[in-house]
Amino acid sequence: MRCGYAYILEKFGLESLTLNAPAETSTGVNKLIRTQDKILIPLRMAPAEENILGHLTFAVKHEGVNLEILAQALPKLSANVLQSAVDAAPGSSVVRKLAWLWEEFSGQKLQYAQPSGAYCPLLDSRLFFTGPEKRIPRWRITYNGLGPLSYCPIVRRTPALSQEAIQATFDQLRAQISSVSQSLLRRAVDWAYLSETRSSFEIEKEPPSDSKARRFMALLKNVDRYEELNEDKLCDIQNRIVSSPYASAVTYRSEQNWLANAGAAGARRITYLPPPPEILDSLMQGWLTVANTQGTKIDPLIAAAVVSFGFVYLHPFLDGNGRLSRFLIHQQLHKGNVVPADYILPVSAAMLEHEQQYLQALEAFSVPSRELWEVIQIDFENYDFKFKGSDAVFRYWDATRQCEFLLSMIREAVNTFMPEEIRFLQTYDRVYRKLNDAFDVVQKDMDLLIAAGISAGRISQNLKKKYRYKVPQGFFEALEKELMSEDSA
């Protein structure tokens, strides 16, 4: 028999994208057992079949607060059911949580005298990453979601996503920055700005023009100007990212947009549908609250992932959402003071290197949410869309997978991409000094040949043939000797 949230979903015919480990009874256990994809409980622990409040109580106590399911299920309970529970156990923390959420989701009020005793947090910080604390005196509950109740993504603590793992990554970044000279660091950062710009466009399969690249790089270099975000500032960023004046936004979208697979046909080609425009404003207001929360109140890595992926799932503009979402990673990392001013990590370069993993992180939400839409093709370019799910799917999505992915990409940028560029520059400087002292070569030719040699580990026959009359005799031998000495070192 299904129990807890799984029972509630089945009882009311609800949809959930966040229930990762449903609870069910098992004759093979004598206590509650958690596996990777289930919670097994003995029959004696299971609430009675028709005891809906009993299943909700079990769920909150043993499975944690699942806002996506509770937002759909609690309004279906009559006030009498909750009132009886409050009267019977006014001090119960589980009952208080359910009663407060019922009031918030139903818009009704219960009869309740203010309780005494300690405040209890809505979300268990041992299980979830939490946000700013707000006391609810009426129920003596501390609301600690990552965002307001109107938009509160959930991020679970996992072995791959622990506070220690996050801290170690940014400690490594600080150690790296302090270990090289300022002049060398500046050159490495200049490369990172260029790499981030090119990679972000390449992810979109769009080779940028010089003007597009300059505008995007200027945005990255002036990320501190966008510490506080609002609709006007988001439109300004979007206008700087897109090139066509017809794609420039002045407000959030007022029509349904979608993502499509060009290789498919009919309704099957629609791969993702963001929320309907009629609920977009409400969702974006909640999203902005998360984005504008101070970094000390939400872990900056968690904020960067929730804000970036949350933005692309809401897709508030008709164009430029992907690049803007990756810009927001840097905006949040700078806002949280974990990446210094005038510094950038080549996160998009790491994402491009692991493009399949990036797609999987995006699809962790986009694929199951697509099943909540009914799509009918009217003609070649037009469709009729009907959303069959609850807006709770967009308000309380589970961002754990996306946070784990972003942490791994930041770790790769810190531990691989930046060190490789620093080593490249150090090798370049050493080889350049040696060759510049021994040979008279035009500066741009010297730069190109040394850079090409370091990248390939040798000088190709094509380059030797092309530059054989532009460099003195013995130059290529000397360059390859220096490259070999670098390899042996």
N, C-alpha and C positions, 0 to 999 in steps of 0.2 A: 504494500500500500504506500502510496506517495504521502509525504508529510510536509508540513511547513509551507514554504513558498511554492514548491512543486504542486502540492494539493490545491493551494489557492489559485494558481494558474489554471489548473484543470477544472476546478469548480466553477470559475467565472468565465472560462474561455478567453483568458488574457494572453497576450504575447509578451515575451521577455527576451532581451538580448544579453542580460547581465547575470542570469542564473547559471553559474559555471558548475556547481556541484549540488544537484538536487538531493533531497533527503528522502529515504524510503526505509520501510521496515525490512528486517532480515531475521530469519530464525537462526542464522549462523553466528550472531553476535550477542553478547550479554551486556554490552555497554556501547555508548556512541563511538563509532569509528569513522574517521575521516580518511577517505582515499583521494586520489588526484581528481576524480571526476564524480564522486558520490559521497553522501553522508549516510552511513548505515546505522540504524537504531533498532534495539530490541522492541518487540511488540508492546511491552509494558510502558515504554516511554511515549508511545504514539498517542496523540490526542484522538478523541472519539471522531468517528467518520464525519458527522455533521457539525462538529464544534468548530466553526469558522474562526472564532476569536481564539480558541485554543491553538489552532494551527498558526495563527498570526503570532501569538505569544511564543510558541515554540520557535518560530522562524526568527524573531527578533533576538531571542535569548541564545539560540544555538547557531544561527546562520548570519547574524548581524543585521543591521538596518539596510534594506534594499529599497531605496527610494523609488526606483523605476516600477517595482511591483506594488509597493505600498501606495503610491500615488494613484494607481488604477484600482486597487482593491478596497482601500479604506472608505471611499465615498459610497461604496455599495452596501456598507453596514449601516443599519439604522442607529439613530441616536440612543435608543433604548439599550442596545447591546453594549455600547461603550459606556453609557451611564451606569449600567449595572456593574461593569467591571471596575469602574472608578469607585463606586460606592463600596464594593467588596474589598478592594485593596488600594486605598488612596495613596499609600506610600510606595507602591511597587514601581520601580524604575521602568520596567517594561511597559506597564500599563500607562504610566505617565507619557512615555514616548509615543505610544500608539494613540493616546487621547489627543496629544498636541498635534500630531500629524493629521489625525482625523479632522480636527478643527481647521487646520490650514488647507487641507485638500478638499474639504466639503463646504467650507465657508459658513459652518454652523458653530454653535457654542454649547458646551456642556455645563451642567451645574457642578461647580467645584470650588471648595474653599482652598485658599492657598496653603500648600503643604509646608511642613517644616523638614529639616534635615538637609543633608548635603546635596549640592547640584550634581546631576549625572550628565556626562557628555553624550550627545546623540550618537556619535561615531566613536568606536573604540580605537584610540590612537595606536594601539599595539597591532591592530589589523589593517588600518587605513592611514593614508596620509591625510592630514586634516588642515583646516584653514583658521582664520581669525575666530576667536570665541565670542559668542554673543549670548548673554544670559536671558532666559525666558522665565521671569519671576513667577508667573502664574503657575507653571508646572515644575519649576526648579529643574529646568533642563538647560544645558549649555549647547547651543547650536554651534557646530564646528566644521561645517562643510567647506569644501574648497571654494564654493560660490554660494550665492543666495539660494533659497529654496526653489526659486524659479529656474535656476540653472546650476546644477551641482554635479559635475562629473565625479566619478568614484575612481580612486586609485588605491589598489590593494598593495600592502607590503609583501614582497616576495623575496626569495633568496637572491634573485638577480637584481632586485630593486630595493636594496636596503639603504638606510641612511649612511652606513659605513661605506658602501660602494660608491655612492654619490660623492661623499666627502673626499674619498681617496682620489677620485678623478680630478676634482678641482684643486686638491693639494698638489697633485702631479703637475697641473698647469702652472700653478704659482712657482713651483720649484724650477720648471722649465724656463719660465720668464726670467727668473733671477739668475739663471746659470749662464746666460749669454750676454754679450755687450749690447748696449742700446742701439748702436748703429747696425749691428747684424740683425737684431730683433726687428728693427724698423723695416729692413729689406725683406725679411721673412713675412712680415705682416702685409707689406705691399703685395707680395705674391698671393697671400691668402685672400685679400680683397678681390684680386683678379680671378683667382680660382673659384671663389664663392660665386662670383657673378656669372662666369661661364658655365659652371656646373648647374646652377639653378635654372638657367635657360635650357641647358641640354636635357635636364630631366623632363622639361615640357616638350622636348623634341623641336625646339625653336631656336635656330641659330640667331643670336642677337646682332642687330646692326650696331655700328659704333655708337650711335646716339643712344640706343636702348641700353647698351652696356654702361655707358657713362652715367646715365640717369640712375640705373640700379646701383652702381658702385657709389655714387654720391649719396644715395639713401643709406647705404650701409655705413658710410663714413660719418653720417650725421644722425645716427640712430638715437642719440641722446636727445634730439629735438622732439622725439615722439614718446617721451616717458609716460605722459597721460594720453590715453586714446579716447576718441569719441567718433561719432559717425562722420563728421566733417574731416577729421584727420585721416580716417581710414579711406575716405574718398580721395583725399589729396594724395595719399600713398599710391592708391590704385591708379590714379591719373598719371603718376610719374612712371609707373611700371608698364602700362599699355601704351601702344604707339598710335593706334587709330583713334581719332577724336570721336568716332561713332561708338567706341567701346568705353569711353570715359564715363564714370559714374558721378552723379550728384547726390544720390541717396542709395540706400539699399535697394535691391531688386524688388520689383512689384509684380513679377511674373515667375512662373515655375521654370527653373532651368534643370539641366540634367547632364550627365556624362555618358558618352556612348562609345561603343566598340565599332570602329569603322569596318571591321571584317565580318560583322554579323548582319543579320537582316531582320526586319520587322521589330516587334516589341522586344525581342531578345537582345537587340543591340544597345538598349538602355541599360547601363551597368550601375548607375547610382542616381538617386534622386534626393536632393537636400530637402529640408522641411518646406512645407507650403508657405507661400509669401504671407498669408494671413497670420501666421504665428512667428514669423521671422523677427519682427521688431522686439517682441517679448524675449525671445531667445538671445538676440544680440545685446539687449540691455543686461541680461544676466551674464553673458560672455564678457562684456565690458567690465563688469564688476570684478570678475576673476582677473582680467588683464590688468586692471588698475590697482589691484591689491598690492601693498608693499611687499617686497621680496622677503622681508624678515618674518612675514606672517604665513607665507606659503613657500615651501622649498623652491628655489629658482629653477631647478631642473624640472620639477613637477609642473610648475607654472608654465615653463617654456613648451613642454609637450602638450599640456591641456589646452593652452591658448592657440598653439600652432595647428594641431590636428583638429581641435574644436572649430577653428575658423574655417578650415577647408571642408569640414562636414556640413557646416551651416551654409557655405558657399554664398555669401551675401551679395556678390557682384556677378555680372554676366561674363567677365573676363578678368584674368590676372589673379585669381584666388590662390593658385598653387605657389606662385612666386611670392605673393604677399604673405602667405602662411609661413614660408621659410624665412622671410625677413623678420617675422614676429619671433622666431626662435632667438635671434640675436637681440631683438628689442627686450625680450624678457631676461635673457642672461645678463645684459648690461644693467637693466633695471634692478636685478637682484644682486649686483655687485660681485658676481663670481667670475665675470670676464672684465678685465680692466678697460678703462676708456682708451680709445685709439688702438684697440686690439680686436681681432676677429678670429674665430675658429672656422676652418674650412669644412663646416658640417655638411653642406650640400655636396662637396666633393666626395665625402665619405658615403653619403646617400647614393650618389651616382655610382660609386664603386660597388655598392651593395643594393642595386636598384630593385632586385627581386624581393629582398627583405623589406625594403621601403614599401613596395606594392603590397606585400603581405600585411604590413602594419596598417596601411590604409584600409585594406579589405577586411580587416578584423571587425570593423564596424559597417563598412559600406555594403559588403555582400549580404550579410543577414538582414540589414535594414531594407535592402532592395526587395526582399520577399514580402514586405508589408505594403507594397504598392501594386495596384492593378493598372496595367498599361495597355491601352488599345490604340493601335495605329490607325489614324484617319486617312492620311495619304503619305507620300514619301517623306515629307518634312514635318508633319503635324501629328500630335498624339493627344489622347485623352488620358489624364492621370487621376487616379483616385487613391488617396492615402487611407489604408484600412487599419492602421495601427493607432497607437496613442502618442501624443506629443511627449509623453514621459520618456519615450525611446531616445529622443534628442536631448532632453533636459538632464537625464541621469545616466548617460552612457559610461561604460567602464573603460577608462583610459589607461589601464595597467599595461597592456601590451604595447601601446604607443610610447609610454614613458620608458619602458625597458629598451625599446628600439632606439629612442633618442639618446639615452645614456650610452648605449653601445657605440653610436655614431660619434658622440662627443669624445668618448674614450679613444676611438680610433683617430680622430682629428688631433687629439693631444699626444697620443703615444706613437702614432705612425706618420701622419701627413706633415705636421709641423717639424718633428725631428728630421725627417727626410729632407725637407727644404733647407733647414739649418745646416745639415751636413753638406748638402749641395753647395750652398753659399760658402761654407768654410773651405771646401775643396776647390771651388772656383777661385777664391782669393789666393790660396796657396799656389795653384798652378799658374794663375795670371802673373803673380809676382816673379816666379821663376822664368816664364817665357818672355815677359815684357823686358826683363833685364838682358835677355840673351838675343832677342830678335826684334827687328823693326817691322811691325805689322800694323795695318790700318785698324783702328780701335774696333769698329763694328765687325770686321772680319775676325779679329781676335776673340771678341765676345761670342760670336756665333760658333766658331770652331771649338772653343773650350766648352761651352754649354752643351753642344752636340756630343762631344767626346765624353763628358761626364755622364750624360743621360744614357748613351749607348754602351759606354765602357770601352769604346774604340772609335776610330775615325773610319767611316765607310769609304769604299773605293770611289763612290760617286763624288763625295766631298773632296777627296784627294785630287780627283781629276778636275773638278770644277775650280779648285783654288790653287792648282799646282804652279800657276804663273803669278799668283798674288802673294805668296809667302816665300820667305827665303829657304834655301836648301837646308835640310836638317830639321825644319820646324815640326813636321809631322812625326818624325822619329822622337824628337824631344817631348812632344805632347803625349804620345803614346807611352813613353817611358814614365812620365809623371802619373798617367792614369794607372799604369801597372803598379807603381809604387803605392798608390792609394788603395788598390785592391789588396795588395799584400799586407798593408797596414791594418 
